[in-house]
């Protein structure tokens, strides 16, 4: 057994993993004629956060299929393309593919799976049909050039149609929820603006009232001071008159003392 055939831990896949697009959480290693052992090592080394995986046009078969079965049970991948790979060839090829199909029963993230010209045959298609009866997530499955039996093909088509309806209903519900959230947020903002406007008006009215009260206080104080001045003036006049009378007498002539 050579290093490639020994599987995980013996193959350096860092060059392939360096192709991961971090922004889109995707990896494309299609059409590179990679061996099955390399495919297995790549799949085993993938981060669980990967969303899109393109593996078409290689020599991936049973080892890669079994690794993908494990991946489907623990990752968040949404698209896998395996076009033109001999998935059911190699030792225990069809059994490994059945493991991959079976894993779809426990997967809730995969939306698109392309198996175009993968040599699946009737037995593989039957396994897919059985697995999909327990899967409500997958909405697109490419099975061209795989010699699927008519009944399995129809069953798969019907299940995918049902899943798509479920998916579209979910999208519609999410859109309605977002719209309701948007409207609720808008109403809340409008209510807050109205409350702020009312608060601003109340503060303005309170300010105007304070200004009026201050104006009245200033006016009252002004009048009080004027009255005080007027009173003081009159008192001075009276005092001067009394002093004059005392000095000159009632007839205006100087009085001797």
C-alpha positions in Angstrom: 0.0 0.0 0.0 1.5 3.4 -1.0 1.3 6.6 0.9 -1.8 7.8 -1.0 -3.8 4.6 -0.2 -3.1 4.8 3.5 -5.5 7.8 3.8 -5.6 10.5 6.4 -2.4 11.7 7.9 -0.1 10.5 5.0 -1.1 13.0 2.4 -0.2 16.7 2.4 -3.3 18.6 1.2 -2.2 22.0 2.3 -1.9 23.2 -1.3 -5.5 22.2 -2.0 -6.8 23.6 1.2 -5.0 26.9 0.4 -7.6 27.3 -2.4 -10.4 27.8 0.1 -12.2 31.1 -0.5 -12.5 32.4 3.0 -14.9 35.1 1.9 -17.4 32.8 0.3 -16.6 29.7 2.4 -16.0 27.7 -0.7 -13.4 25.3 -2.2 -13.1 24.4 -5.9 -10.7 21.6 -6.8 -12.6 20.4 -9.8 -11.1 19.0 -13.0 -7.6 18.3 -11.5 -7.6 14.5 -12.0 -6.9 14.0 -8.3 -6.8 10.5 -6.8 -9.4 9.0 -4.5 -6.9 9.0 -1.6 -6.3 12.7 -2.1 -10.0 13.3 -2.3 -10.5 11.5 1.0 -7.7 13.5 2.6 -9.1 16.8 1.4 -12.6 16.1 2.6 -11.4 14.9 6.0 -9.4 18.2 6.4 -12.2 20.6 5.5 -13.4 23.1 8.0 -17.0 22.6 9.3 -17.9 26.1 8.2 -17.4 25.3 4.5 -20.6 26.1 2.5 -19.7 25.3 -1.1 -17.5 22.3 -2.3 -16.8 21.6 -5.9 -15.0 18.3 -6.6 -16.0 17.4 -10.2 -13.8 16.0 -12.8 -11.4 14.0 -10.6 -10.9 10.3 -9.8 -12.8 10.3 -6.6 -14.6 7.0 -5.7 -15.3 4.9 -2.6 -12.7 6.5 -0.2 -14.0 10.0 -1.0 -17.6 8.9 -0.8 -17.1 7.5 2.7 -15.3 10.7 3.8 -18.2 12.8 2.4 -20.7 10.6 4.4 -18.9 11.7 7.6 -18.7 15.3 6.4 -22.5 15.5 5.8 -23.2 14.6 9.4 -21.1 17.4 10.9 -20.7 20.3 8.5 -22.8 23.2 7.3 -22.1 22.6 3.6 -24.9 23.7 1.3 -23.6 22.7 -2.1 -21.5 19.7 -3.3 -20.6 19.0 -6.9 -19.2 15.6 -7.7 -19.8 15.6 -11.5 -17.8 13.0 -13.5 -16.3 11.1 -10.6 -16.5 7.3 -10.5 -18.1 7.3 -7.1 -19.1 3.6 -7.1 -15.8 2.2 -8.3 -13.1 0.9 -6.1 -13.3 -1.5 -3.2 -16.8 -1.7 -1.7 -17.7 1.2 -4.0 -21.4 0.8 -4.0 -21.5 0.2 -0.3 -19.5 3.4 0.3 -21.9 5.3 -1.9 -24.8 3.9 0.0 -23.2 5.3 3.2 -23.0 8.7 1.4 -26.7 8.5 0.5 -27.7 7.4 4.0 -25.9 10.4 5.4 -28.5 12.6 3.7 -31.0 11.4 6.3 -29.1 13.2 9.0 -28.2 16.3 7.1 -30.1 19.6 7.4 -28.0 22.0 5.4 -27.2 20.6 2.0 -29.4 22.2 -0.6 -27.7 21.2 -3.9 -26.0 17.9 -4.8 -24.7 17.3 -8.3 -23.9 13.6 -9.2 -24.0 14.0 -13.0 -22.2 11.0 -14.7 -20.9 9.4 -11.5 -21.8 5.8 -12.4 -24.3 5.4 -9.6 -26.5 2.9 -11.3 -29.9 1.7 -10.2 -28.7 0.4 -6.8 -27.2 3.8 -6.0 -30.3 5.7 -7.2 -32.5 3.4 -5.1 -30.3 4.3 -2.0 -30.7 8.0 -2.8 -34.5 7.6 -3.2 -34.7 5.9 0.2 -32.6 8.4 1.9 -34.4 11.4 0.5 -37.7 10.1 1.9 -36.2 11.3 5.3 -34.7 14.5 4.0 -36.6 17.8 3.8 -33.6 20.0 3.0 -32.2 19.0 -0.4 -33.9 20.9 -3.2 -31.6 20.2 -6.2 -30.1 16.9 -7.2 -28.5 16.3 -10.6 -28.6 12.6 -11.6 -28.0 12.7 -15.4 -26.2 9.8 -17.0 -26.5 7.5 -14.0 -28.9 4.8 -15.3 -31.6 5.5 -12.6 -34.6 3.3 -12.6 -37.8 5.1 -13.6 -39.6 4.6 -10.3 -36.7 5.8 -8.3 -36.2 8.8 -10.6 -39.9 9.7 -10.2 -39.8 9.3 -6.4 -36.7 11.5 -6.2 -38.3 14.1 -8.5 -41.4 14.2 -6.4 -39.5 14.5 -3.1 -37.3 17.3 -4.5 -40.5 19.1 -5.6 -41.9 18.7 -2.1 -38.7 20.0 -0.6 -38.6 23.0 -2.9 -42.1 23.9 -1.9 -41.2 23.6 1.8 -38.1 25.7 1.2 -40.0 28.4 -0.7 -42.7 28.4 2.1 -39.9 28.8 4.6 -38.3 31.7 2.6 -41.8 33.3 2.3 -42.3 33.0 6.1 -38.8 34.4 6.8 -39.5 37.3 4.4 -42.9 38.0 6.2 -41.1 37.8 9.5 -38.5 40.3 8.4 -41.1 42.6 6.9 -43.1 42.4 10.2 -39.8 43.1 12.1 -39.1 46.1 9.7 -42.6 47.5 10.2 -42.5 47.0 14.0 -39.1 48.7 14.1 -40.5 51.6 11.9 -43.6 51.9 14.2 -41.4 51.9 17.2 -39.2 54.6 15.7 -42.2 56.7 14.8 -43.6 56.3 18.3 -40.2 57.3 19.8 -40.2 60.3 17.4 -43.7 61.3 18.5 -42.8 60.9 22.1 -39.7 63.1 21.6 -41.7 65.7 19.7 -44.3 65.8 22.5 -41.4 66.0 25.0 -39.8 68.9 23.0 -43.2 70.7 22.9 -43.7 70.3 26.6 -40.2 71.5 27.3 -40.8 74.5 25.0 -44.1 75.3 26.7 -42.5 75.0 30.0 -39.7 77.3 28.8 -42.2 79.8 27.5 -44.2 79.6 30.8 -41.0 80.2 32.7 -40.2 83.2 30.5 -43.6 84.6 31.0 -43.4 84.1 34.8 -39.9 85.7 34.8 -41.3 88.6 32.7 -44.2 89.1 35.2 -41.8 88.9 38.1 -39.5 91.5 36.5 -42.5 93.7 35.8 -43.8 93.4 39.3 -40.4 94.2 40.7 -40.1 97.2 38.3 -43.5 98.5 39.5 -42.6 97.9 43.1 -39.3 99.8 42.7 -41.2 102.6 40.9 -43.8 102.7 43.7 -40.9 102.8 46.2 -39.3 105.7 44.3 -42.7 107.5 44.0 -43.3 107.0 47.7 -39.8 108.2 48.6 -40.3 111.2 46.4 -43.6 112.1 48.0 -42.0 111.6 51.4 -39.2 113.9 50.5 -41.7 116.5 49.3 -43.7 116.3 52.4 -40.6 116.6 54.6 -39.4 119.6 52.6 -42.9 121.2 53.0 -42.9 120.6 56.7 -39.4 122.0 57.0 -40.4 125.1 55.0 -43.5 125.7 57.1 -41.5 125.3 60.3 -38.9 127.7 59.0 -41.2 130.4 57.4 -44.4 129.9 59.1 -47.8 129.5 57.6 -47.7 133.0 56.0 -44.4 132.5 54.3 -42.5 134.9 56.6 -39.4 133.9 58.3 -40.2 132.8 61.9 -37.8 134.0 64.6 -36.8 131.5 67.2 
